[in-house]
């Protein structure tokens, strides 16, 4: 188990699914956790309070549209003031709007790029001086195996997730001399509310691409993030770690 006592973690898209599992795992390892999400206020507060009750750490919730530059700057500034800084930044927020390129609207292209990629520019920039001042920190960006391989009917999503990988490597180079690590995690087929609602034939087709023959769980991603957030990963930066059951081998 990673020792994150005394650390403050900020996790985006953290009210449910993979983001919530990540927030809970960081709390289990001792970190105080602030959840960012665009869900209803009461749902976000309840998610934060549940983590606090389960693990005895400080938690907070900020309702924030992470694609909105000014909103993110204000929310992160408030977190830094309230908690004394950010030690771990996990960029998890993301959406899909899948269609073949010919049928994809400009609106769906822009929306997915804004939430899945621009949001990471927003949060990293908001935390940048904080990390430079601390001369330490961990940034973990959630990409996807789709960003490594491409995927039909996901031009917007794969472009964004591929961009996340390039952004991760660039930030890693910029902040390495300051003692800050920046890495990406690339999930494969994971059990989430989105996959739970899939057509059974589509789900079978998806599973047929997984060498391990099963879906991963949000906790599988959370374990990898907790490792990257810990001192055990202090000499790892600019990496993309697949957690995908072998899809992208």
KAGIGI-V643754 format. One record per residue. N is the residue number from 1. RES is the residue in one letter. PHI is phi as a letter, one per 40 degrees, with the letter a starting at -180 (* if undefined). NEAR is the number of other C-alpha atoms within 10 Angstrom. Layout:
n | res | phi | near
N | RES | PHI | NEAR
N | RES | PHI | NEAR
This chain:
n | res | phi | near
1 | X | * | 12
2 | X | c | 18
3 | X | b | 17
4 | X | b | 21
5 | X | d | 14
6 | X | g | 11
7 | X | c | 21
8 | X | b | 26
9 | X | b | 27
10 | X | b | 28
11 | X | b | 26
12 | X | c | 29
13 | X | g | 27
14 | X | b | 29
15 | X | c | 26
16 | X | a | 18
17 | X | g | 17
18 | X | c | 25
19 | X | c | 27
20 | X | c | 23
21 | X | c | 21
22 | X | c | 28
23 | X | d | 31
24 | X | c | 25
25 | X | c | 24
26 | X | c | 34
27 | X | c | 27
28 | X | d | 22
29 | X | c | 18
30 | X | h | 21
31 | X | c | 27
32 | X | c | 29
33 | X | b | 30
34 | X | b | 25
35 | X | c | 25
36 | X | b | 28
37 | X | a | 24
38 | X | b | 17
39 | X | c | 17
40 | X | d | 10
41 | X | d | 14
42 | X | c | 11
43 | X | c | 16
44 | X | c | 23
45 | X | c | 18
46 | X | c | 14
47 | X | c | 21
48 | X | c | 25
49 | X | c | 17
50 | X | c | 14
51 | X | c | 24
52 | X | c | 19
53 | X | c | 11
54 | X | c | 11
55 | X | b | 18
56 | X | g | 15
57 | X | b | 19
58 | X | c | 18
59 | X | b | 25
60 | X | a | 21
61 | X | b | 24
62 | X | b | 21
63 | X | c | 21
64 | X | a | 20
65 | X | c | 20
66 | X | c | 29
67 | X | c | 22
68 | X | c | 15
69 | X | d | 16
70 | X | c | 12
71 | X | c | 15
72 | X | c | 24
73 | X | d | 17
74 | X | c | 12
75 | X | c | 19
76 | X | c | 24
77 | X | d | 15
78 | X | c | 14
79 | X | c | 18
80 | X | c | 16
81 | X | c | 11
82 | X | c | 10
83 | X | b | 17
84 | X | g | 11
85 | X | h | 21
86 | X | b | 25
87 | X | b | 24
88 | X | b | 30
89 | X | b | 25
90 | X | b | 28
91 | X | c | 28
92 | X | b | 25
93 | X | d | 25
94 | X | a | 21
95 | X | b | 15
96 | X | b | 17
97 | X | a | 16
98 | X | c | 17
99 | X | a | 16
100 | X | c | 13
101 | X | d | 13
102 | X | c | 7
103 | X | c | 9
104 | X | c | 16
105 | X | c | 13
106 | X | c | 9
107 | X | c | 10
108 | X | c | 16
109 | X | c | 21
110 | X | c | 13
111 | X | c | 19
112 | X | c | 24
113 | X | c | 23
114 | X | c | 20
115 | X | c | 20
116 | X | c | 29
117 | X | b | 27
118 | X | d | 21
119 | X | d | 23
120 | X | c | 25
121 | X | d | 18
122 | X | c | 21
123 | X | c | 23
124 | X | c | 22
125 | X | c | 15
126 | X | c | 20
127 | X | c | 23
128 | X | d | 16
129 | X | c | 11
130 | X | d | 19
131 | X | c | 23
132 | X | c | 15
133 | X | c | 10
134 | X | c | 14
135 | X | f | 14
136 | X | a | 19
137 | X | i | 28
138 | X | b | 26
139 | X | b | 26
140 | X | b | 26
141 | X | b | 28
142 | X | c | 26
143 | X | b | 31
144 | X | a | 27
145 | X | c | 25
146 | X | c | 22
147 | X | c | 21
148 | X | c | 17
149 | X | b | 11
150 | X | g | 16
151 | X | a | 15
152 | X | d | 11
153 | X | g | 16
154 | X | b | 20
155 | X | d | 21
156 | X | c | 25
157 | X | c | 28
158 | X | c | 25
159 | X | c | 20
160 | X | c | 25
161 | X | c | 27
162 | X | c | 21
163 | X | c | 18
164 | X | d | 27
165 | X | c | 24
166 | X | c | 14
167 | X | c | 20
168 | X | d | 26
169 | X | c | 18
170 | X | c | 13
171 | X | c | 20
172 | X | d | 23
173 | X | c | 16
174 | X | c | 13
175 | X | b | 19
176 | X | d | 17
177 | X | c | 12
178 | X | c | 16
179 | X | g | 16
180 | X | b | 25
181 | X | c | 28
182 | X | b | 29
183 | X | b | 28
184 | X | b | 28
185 | X | b | 25
186 | X | b | 22
187 | X | c | 24
188 | X | b | 23
189 | X | c | 22
190 | X | b | 22
191 | X | c | 16
192 | X | b | 15
193 | X | d | 11
194 | X | c | 11
195 | X | c | 15
196 | X | c | 11
197 | X | c | 9
198 | X | c | 11
199 | X | d | 10
200 | X | c | 11
201 | X | c | 9
202 | X | c | 11
203 | X | c | 15
204 | X | c | 13
205 | X | c | 11
206 | X | c | 17
207 | X | c | 16
208 | X | c | 13
209 | X | c | 15
210 | X | c | 18
211 | X | d | 13
212 | X | c | 13
213 | X | g | 14
214 | X | a | 17
215 | X | c | 18
216 | X | c | 19
217 | X | b | 18
218 | X | d | 20
219 | X | c | 19
220 | X | c | 16
221 | X | c | 25
222 | X | c | 21
223 | X | c | 18
224 | X | c | 18
225 | X | c | 25
226 | X | c | 25
227 | X | c | 16
228 | X | c | 26
229 | X | c | 28
230 | X | c | 19
231 | X | c | 15
232 | X | c | 12
233 | X | b | 14
234 | X | c | 16
235 | X | b | 11
236 | X | b | 13
237 | X | a | 23
238 | X | g | 20
239 | X | c | 16
240 | X | b | 21
241 | X | b | 19
242 | X | c | 21
243 | X | b | 22
244 | X | a | 24
245 | X | g | 19
246 | X | h | 14
247 | X | d | 21
248 | X | b | 16
249 | X | d | 8
